[in-house]
Amino acid sequence: MKQILCTSIRLAFLLVALAIGASTAIGAPGDLFVSETNSNTIYKFAPDGTRSTFGTELNWPNGLAFDSAGNLYEGDQESGSINKFAPDGTRSTFGSALVGPQGLAFDSAGNLFVAAYNSGVIYKFTPDGTRSTFASSLQYSPSWLAFDSGGNLFVSAGNIYKYTPDGVQSTFATGVSPVGLAFDSAGNLFQADFDSSTINKFAPDGTRSTFATGLNRPFCLAIQPAPTISYTAQIQQPINADGTSIFNVRRGVVPVKFILTQGGVATCDLPPATIVVTRTAGGTTGQIDESVYTGSADTGSNFRINSCQYIYNLSASALGPGTYRVDIKIDNQVVGSAVFALR
């Protein structure tokens, strides 16, 4: 029996009930790629909807996935091959002699995992094409694959199974008829349930809830990631941006002020942030303080918001003589730093 699998990346928050017979993936520039099983063709759609033919003469093309270099991989279900298409459309055979390859997924190390629907096997291909068997003897045919942020592989195969990076299997969920799987940024797993026509949501601890109902046999899921926002925190006086600021420990309080810019434009829409204070010279060096700003209601005595600024009030006398660095972090990324000395 042929089962149609569609693979979508960055297409919609929850994309359900895609036309059966087409698999999709999004290229780096935002082009949409669709594998059409009836015509054995991969089509490319530009963002404005312009269609062109990207690959032809395939044999029941199914799952699609991109690697980090922008190469498109396609599971050719009837021929048992994995085809690799360079960005210019040049085609080569990446893997062969598989039985019914369908779901494709890359891990963070660039290894390609393939669900071979007709053989109950999940294969792992290293970036150079070396193949090994990652899991076998699945009772029901594996179809959909999805990785969580910890590198665990989740598989739709009658039940939902979880595999650790070293291949240890456990049963994550039973009593479902899973097809599409997708993770959101918080680590929740969404699952399309073909028989009950619902979307289930599983918290990271496995707690299950019904996310959506009233659908007509949903099949494909994709999670749209949060937009990448580039922030820069710019230090304000009295700290000098060049790190030449020197204060007396008897000053009392040294206010460290940051103005946040987004795309070079100052913004008052200030997201949660963390400020870390590290002694870099004089006395015992290393991190000595960390404070978190979580929202506009957060008006702590040492870290607060005022007039579209983050303000961190450092007690100079408590710190003592030495050189200090203050980092402001958003989403665990340092977006700005201030350096000053106390004497």
Residue pairs with C-beta under 8 A, 6 or more apart in sequence:
2 60
2 77
3 102
3 117
3 141
3 143
4 20
4 21
4 23
4 37
4 62
4 219
5 23
5 62
5 63
5 102
5 103
5 117
5 143
5 144
5 179
6 18
6 20
6 22
6 23
6 24
6 180
6 219
6 220
7 23
7 24
7 25
7 63
7 64
7 65
7 103
7 104
7 220
8 15
8 18
8 23
8 24
8 25
8 26
8 220
8 221
8 222
9 25
9 26
9 65
9 66
9 222
10 26
10 222
10 224
10 225
11 24
11 26
11 32
11 222
11 224
12 222
12 224
13 223
13 224
14 182
14 190
14 199
14 211
14 212
14 221
14 222
14 223
15 220
15 221
15 222
16 180
16 192
16 199
16 212
16 215
16 218
16 219
16 220
16 221
17 215
17 216
17 217
17 218
17 219
17 220
18 24
18 219
18 220
20 219
21 36
21 37
21 38
22 34
22 35
22 36
22 37
23 34
23 35
23 61
23 62
23 63
23 64
24 32
24 33
24 34
24 35
24 64
24 220
25 32
25 33
25 64
25 65
25 66
25 72
26 32
26 33
26 66
27 33
27 44
27 66
27 70
27 72
27 87
28 66
28 70
30 47
31 44
31 45
31 46
31 47
32 44
32 45
33 42
33 43
33 44
33 45
33 54
33 64
33 72
34 42
34 43
34 45
35 41
35 42
35 58
35 61
35 62
35 63
35 64
35 74
36 42
36 43
36 61
37 60
37 61
37 62
37 77
40 56
40 57
40 58
40 59
40 60
40 61
41 53
41 55
41 56
41 58
41 61
42 53
42 54
42 55
42 56
42 58
42 61
42 64
42 72
42 74
42 85
43 51
43 52
43 53
43 54
44 51
44 52
44 53
44 54
45 51
46 52
54 72
54 85
54 89
55 61
55 74
55 83
55 85
55 89
55 91
58 74
58 76
58 79
58 83
59 76
59 77
59 78
59 79
59 81
60 76
60 77
60 78
60 79
61 74
61 75
61 76
61 77
62 74
62 75
62 76
62 77
62 101
62 102
63 74
63 75
63 101
63 102
63 103
63 104
63 114
63 115
64 72
64 73
64 74
64 75
64 104
65 72
65 73
65 104
65 105
65 106
65 112
66 72
66 73
66 106
67 73
67 106
67 110
67 112
67 127
68 106
68 110
70 87
71 84
71 85
71 86
71 87
72 84
72 85
73 82
73 83
73 84
73 85
73 94
73 104
73 112
74 82
74 83
74 84
74 85
74 104
75 82
75 98
75 101
75 102
75 103
75 104
75 114
76 82
76 83
76 101
77 100
77 101
77 102
77 117
79 96
80 96
80 97
80 98
80 99
80 100
80 101
81 93
81 94
81 95
81 96
81 98
81 101
82 93
82 94
82 95
82 96
82 98
82 101
82 104
82 112
82 114
82 125
83 91
83 92
83 93
83 94
84 91
84 92
84 93
84 94
85 91
86 92
94 112
94 125
94 129
95 101
95 114
95 123
95 125
95 129
95 131
98 114
98 116
98 119
98 123
99 116
99 117
99 118
99 119
99 121
100 116
100 117
100 118
100 119
100 141
101 114
101 115
101 116
101 117
102 114
102 115
102 116
102 117
102 142
102 143
103 114
103 115
103 117
103 142
103 143
103 144
103 145
103 156
104 112
104 113
104 114
104 115
104 145
105 112
105 113
105 145
105 146
105 147
105 153
106 112
106 113
106 147
107 113
107 147
107 151
107 153
107 165
108 147
108 151
110 127
111 124
111 125
111 126
111 127
112 124
112 125
112 127
113 122
113 123
113 124
113 125
113 134
113 145
113 153
114 122
114 123
114 124
114 125
115 122
115 142
115 143
115 144
115 145
115 155
115 157
116 122
116 123
116 142
117 141
117 142
117 143
118 141
120 136
120 137
120 138
120 139
120 140
120 141
120 142
120 157
121 133
121 135
121 136
121 138
121 142
122 133
122 134
122 135
122 136
122 138
122 142
122 145
122 153
122 155
122 163
123 131
123 132
123 133
123 134
124 131
124 132
124 133
124 134
125 131
134 153
134 163
134 167
135 142
135 155
135 161
135 163
135 167
135 169
138 155
138 157
138 158
138 161
139 157
139 158
140 157
140 158
140 159
141 157
142 155
142 156
142 157
143 156
143 157
143 179
144 155
144 156
144 178
144 179
144 180
144 181
145 153
145 154
145 155
145 156
145 181
146 153
146 154
146 181
146 182
146 183
146 189
147 153
147 154
147 183
148 154
148 183
148 187
148 189
148 204
149 183
149 187
151 164
151 165
152 162
152 163
152 164
152 165
153 162
153 163
153 165
154 160
154 161
154 162
154 163
154 172
154 181
154 183
154 189
155 161
155 162
155 163
156 178
156 179
156 180
156 181
156 191
157 178
158 177
158 178
159 171
159 172
159 173
159 174
159 176
159 178
160 171
160 172
160 173
160 174
160 176
160 178
160 181
160 189
160 191
160 202
161 169
161 170
161 171
161 172
162 169
162 170
162 171
162 172
163 169
172 189
172 202
172 206
173 191
173 200
173 202
173 206
173 208
176 191
176 193
176 196
176 200
177 193
177 194
177 195
177 196
178 191
178 192
178 193
178 194
179 192
179 193
179 194
179 218
179 219
179 220
180 191
180 192
180 218
180 219
180 220
180 221
181 189
181 190
181 191
181 192
181 221
182 189
182 190
182 221
182 222
182 223
183 189
183 190
183 223
184 190
184 223
185 223
185 225
185 226
186 204
187 204
188 201
188 202
188 203
188 204
189 201
189 202
190 199
190 200
190 201
190 202
190 211
190 221
190 223
191 199
191 200
191 201
191 202
191 221
192 199
192 218
192 219
192 220
192 221
193 199
193 200
193 218
194 217
194 218
194 219
197 213
197 214
197 215
197 216
197 217
197 218
198 210
198 211
198 212
198 213
198 215
198 218
199 210
199 211
199 212
199 213
199 215
199 218
199 221
200 208
200 209
200 210
200 211
201 208
201 209
201 210
201 211
202 208
203 209
229 262
230 262
230 263
231 260
231 261
231 262
231 271
231 330
231 335
232 260
232 261
232 262
232 264
232 335
232 336
233 258
233 259
233 260
233 261
233 273
233 310
233 328
233 330
233 335
233 336
234 241
234 258
234 259
234 260
234 261
234 336
235 241
235 256
235 257
235 258
235 336
235 337
235 338
236 257
236 258
236 259
236 309
237 257
238 245
238 247
238 254
238 255
239 245
239 254
239 256
239 257
239 326
239 338
239 339
239 340
240 340
241 338
243 338
243 339
243 340
245 338
245 339
245 340
245 341
246 340
246 341
246 342
246 343
247 254
247 316
247 340
247 341
247 342
247 343
248 316
248 342
248 343
249 316
249 317
249 319
249 320
249 321
249 342
249 343
250 316
250 317
251 316
251 317
252 315
252 316
252 317
253 313
253 314
253 315
253 316
254 313
254 314
254 316
254 340
254 342
255 311
255 312
255 313
255 314
256 275
256 311
256 312
256 313
256 314
256 326
256 338
256 340
257 309
257 310
257 311
257 312
258 309
258 310
258 312
258 328
258 336
258 338
259 266
259 308
259 309
260 266
260 267
260 270
260 308
260 310
260 335
261 267
262 269
266 308
267 308
268 308
270 293
270 296
270 305
270 308
270 310
271 330
271 331
272 292
272 293
272 294
272 295
272 330
273 292
273 293
273 310
273 328
273 329
273 330
274 290
274 291
274 292
274 293
274 328
274 329
274 330
275 290
275 291
275 292
275 293
275 303
275 310
275 312
275 326
275 327
275 328
275 329
276 287
276 289
276 290
276 326
276 327
276 329
277 287
277 288
277 289
277 290
277 314
277 324
277 325
277 326
278 285
278 286
278 287
278 288
278 324
278 325
278 326
278 327
279 285
279 286
279 288
279 319
279 322
279 323
279 324
280 322
280 323
280 324
280 325
280 339
281 322
281 323
282 320
282 321
282 322
282 323
283 320
283 321
283 322
288 319
291 300
291 302
291 303
291 312
292 298
292 303
293 300
293 303
293 304
293 305
293 310
296 305
298 304
298 305
299 305
301 313
302 312
302 313
302 314
302 315
303 310
303 311
303 312
303 313
304 310
304 311
305 311
310 328
312 326
314 324
314 326
316 342
319 342
320 342
321 342
321 343
322 341
322 342
323 339
323 340
323 341
323 342
324 339
324 340
324 341
324 342
325 337
325 338
325 339
326 337
326 338
326 339
326 340
327 334
327 336
327 337
328 334
328 335
328 336
328 337
329 335
